[in-house]
Amino acid sequence: MTDEQTFENYRNRLDIRDVLEDAGYTLYKRDGLRYPAYVRLDSDGRRISGDKYIVSPGRNCCFQPPTIKLYSVTSFIWEHPDLFSEYKQGIKESALVHKVCQRLLNMPVEQTRKRVFDPVRDGKPFDMKDYQVQHFHPNDFDSQKPFYVFFKSRGIDFATRCAFHDSFVLATKTDKDGSIYKNLSFSMHIPGQPDRCVGFEERGYPRKDGTARKGMAAGSNASEGVWMASPKGTDLKDAKHVFIFESAYDAMSFYQLRMKQESGLDYQGRRELKSAVFVSTGGNPSYGQIHGLITHAPNATFHLAFDNDMAGKQFAANFEEIARAMSPVAPDKVAVEMKPFIESLPKPLETTKDLLAIDDEQYDELPKPLRELYLKYDSAREEALEYHYSPFLCQ
């Protein structure tokens, strides 16, 4: 039986909700919500804003609003390998799908539907202490040699490697079984928190056909963390130009092409490019990533360098939608009945998006009339997203 035939069998026998729960997502349901929603929690057991999947009605699929892409049981595992316990660096995606699905089919799935505020720590968060790292030094040939094969296969030249040398490493990790894995790793940070690495965007050794494994290090916070680099060392808060890509390789390639003499970029343009901040979202950009970048680069012009396909155009539309929604909210006066709600917020209100992306604890602090209105809004929003983005419903 072929992989595709077996995968179809998995899709027929498994429920996407069980796969989401196994991946660490928790059912997030208020009365009035039309379709089941699953959210991911941070290390403190609180909902991570923007990291939510909606289960499509009538089909064994889910999607992450706002997006047009649907995930089945098998494609969700394939594209989110680091969320599952069977994942090890170097494992093939097809083998991982088999392992996860066979475990779920042969073992009873424990129902983990909890309140969103019950802490869940099934997966170990990313920890730099688990890795040994090697750095690239522009003036040390011996330190440069291990990186050669990774960049040569992508045509990234020595000058570009030197320009970004502070923003990548070779990271080696030893598993419990003694297996050793080494990847070209691009450090990820949450905007506004430059001193804390929250994950790696990884690229494996190039294969004979030029392709290479790509993914995230286990436990990476890909919902908020991004790779950020600047040839001139510009901080995000001081950036005048921010270029956003889906991978660090793409960012470095773009920089190299623009710095070539034949690009037509003049002296001033080259200076501005060197002082810009280059960002990789490591794949589909999330709400948390976009929100963090816009918040912490208040004076920047953003340049979106996504693929020119339907998904890339959707990412650009999502960015514009979030940017428009982030108009300043500065309540000078708060009504007495609203004070418990305002005080329950983990940080001061900065945008209208903050006001609407509340969790259960904050919802409970709303006055009763507002709770009823919010339920109507929440339900209508999920229904609108489903109607707008699902290709299985009439326009």
Secondary structure in CASP SS format (residue, H / E / C, confidence):
PFRMAT SS
TARGET T0000
AUTHOR 0000-0000-0000
METHOD secondary structure of the structure
MODEL  1
M C 1.00
T C 1.00
D H 1.00
E H 1.00
Q H 1.00
T H 1.00
F H 1.00
E H 1.00
N H 1.00
Y H 1.00
R H 1.00
N H 1.00
R H 1.00
L C 1.00
D C 1.00
I H 1.00
R H 1.00
D H 1.00
V H 1.00
L H 1.00
E H 1.00
D H 1.00
A C 1.00
G C 1.00
Y E 1.00
T E 1.00
L E 1.00
Y C 1.00
K C 1.00
R C 1.00
D C 1.00
G C 1.00
L C 1.00
R C 1.00
Y C 1.00
P C 1.00
A E 1.00
Y E 1.00
V E 1.00
R E 1.00
L E 1.00
D C 1.00
S C 1.00
D C 1.00
G C 1.00
R C 1.00
R E 1.00
I E 1.00
S E 1.00
G E 1.00
D E 1.00
K E 1.00
Y E 1.00
I E 1.00
V E 1.00
S C 1.00
P C 1.00
G C 1.00
R C 1.00
N C 1.00
C C 1.00
C E 1.00
F E 1.00
Q C 1.00
P C 1.00
P C 1.00
T C 1.00
I C 1.00
K C 1.00
L E 1.00
Y E 1.00
S C 1.00
V H 1.00
T H 1.00
S H 1.00
F H 1.00
I H 1.00
W H 1.00
E H 1.00
H C 1.00
P H 1.00
D H 1.00
L H 1.00
F C 1.00
S C 1.00
E C 1.00
Y C 1.00
K C 1.00
Q C 1.00
G C 1.00
I C 1.00
K C 1.00
E H 1.00
S H 1.00
A H 1.00
L H 1.00
V H 1.00
H H 1.00
K H 1.00
V H 1.00
C H 1.00
Q H 1.00
R H 1.00
L H 1.00
L H 1.00
N H 1.00
M C 1.00
P C 1.00
V C 1.00
E C 1.00
Q C 1.00
T C 1.00
R C 1.00
K C 1.00
R C 1.00
V C 1.00
F C 1.00
D C 1.00
P C 1.00
V C 1.00
R C 1.00
D C 1.00
G C 1.00
K C 1.00
P C 1.00
F C 1.00
D C 1.00
M H 1.00
K H 1.00
D H 1.00
Y C 1.00
Q E 1.00
V E 1.00
Q E 1.00
H E 1.00
F C 1.00
H C 1.00
P C 1.00
N C 1.00
D C 1.00
F H 1.00
D H 1.00
S H 1.00
Q H 1.00
K H 1.00
P H 1.00
F H 1.00
Y H 1.00
V H 1.00
F H 1.00
F H 1.00
K H 1.00
S C 1.00
R C 1.00
G C 1.00
I C 1.00
D C 1.00
F H 1.00
A H 1.00
T H 1.00
R H 1.00
C H 1.00
A H 1.00
F C 1.00
H H 1.00
D H 1.00
S H 1.00
F E 1.00
V E 1.00
L E 1.00
A E 1.00
T E 1.00
K E 1.00
T E 1.00
D C 1.00
K C 1.00
D C 1.00
G C 1.00
S C 1.00
I E 1.00
Y E 1.00
K E 1.00
N E 1.00
L E 1.00
S E 1.00
F E 1.00
S E 1.00
M E 1.00
H E 1.00
I C 1.00
P C 1.00
G C 1.00
Q C 1.00
P C 1.00
D C 1.00
R C 1.00
C E 1.00
V E 1.00
G E 1.00
F E 1.00
E E 1.00
E E 1.00
R E 1.00
G C 1.00
Y C 1.00
P C 1.00
R C 1.00
K C 1.00
D C 1.00
G C 1.00
T C 1.00
A C 1.00
R C 1.00
K E 1.00
G E 1.00
M E 1.00
A C 1.00
A C 1.00
G C 1.00
S C 1.00
N C 1.00
A C 1.00
S C 1.00
E C 1.00
G C 1.00
V E 1.00
W E 1.00
M E 1.00
A E 1.00
S C 1.00
P C 1.00
K C 1.00
G C 1.00
T C 1.00
D C 1.00
L H 1.00
K H 1.00
D H 1.00
A C 1.00
K C 1.00
H E 1.00
V E 1.00
F E 1.00
I E 1.00
F E 1.00
E C 1.00
S C 1.00
A H 1.00
Y H 1.00
D H 1.00
A H 1.00
M H 1.00
S H 1.00
F H 1.00
Y H 1.00
Q H 1.00
L H 1.00
R H 1.00
M H 1.00
K C 1.00
Q H 1.00
E H 1.00
S H 1.00
G C 1.00
L C 1.00
D C 1.00
Y H 1.00
Q H 1.00
G H 1.00
R H 1.00
R H 1.00
E H 1.00
L H 1.00
K H 1.00
S H 1.00
A C 1.00
V E 1.00
F E 1.00
V E 1.00
S E 1.00
T C 1.00
G C 1.00
G C 1.00
N C 1.00
P C 1.00
S C 1.00
Y H 1.00
G H 1.00
Q H 1.00
I H 1.00
H H 1.00
G H 1.00
L H 1.00
I H 1.00
T H 1.00
H H 1.00
A C 1.00
P C 1.00
N C 1.00
A C 1.00
T E 1.00
F E 1.00
H E 1.00
L E 1.00
A C 1.00
F C 1.00
D C 1.00
N C 1.00
D C 1.00
M H 1.00
A H 1.00
G H 1.00
K H 1.00
Q H 1.00
F H 1.00
A H 1.00
A H 1.00
N H 1.00
F H 1.00
E H 1.00
E H 1.00
I H 1.00
A H 1.00
R H 1.00
A H 1.00
M C 1.00
S C 1.00
P E 1.00
V C 1.00
A C 1.00
P C 1.00
D C 1.00
K C 1.00
V C 1.00
A C 1.00
V H 1.00
E H 1.00
M H 1.00
K H 1.00
P H 1.00
F H 1.00
I H 1.00
E H 1.00
S H 1.00
L C 1.00
P C 1.00
K C 1.00
P C 1.00
L C 1.00
E C 1.00
T E 1.00
T H 1.00
K H 1.00
D H 1.00
L H 1.00
L H 1.00
A C 1.00
I C 1.00
D C 1.00
D H 1.00
E H 1.00
Q H 1.00
Y H 1.00
D H 1.00
E C 1.00
L C 1.00
P C 1.00
K H 1.00
P H 1.00
L H 1.00
R H 1.00
E H 1.00
L H 1.00
Y H 1.00
L H 1.00
K H 1.00
Y H 1.00
D H 1.00
S H 1.00
A H 1.00
R H 1.00
E H 1.00
E H 1.00
A H 1.00
L H 1.00
E H 1.00
Y H 1.00
H H 1.00
Y H 1.00
S C 1.00
P C 1.00
F C 1.00
L C 1.00
C C 1.00
Q C 1.00
END
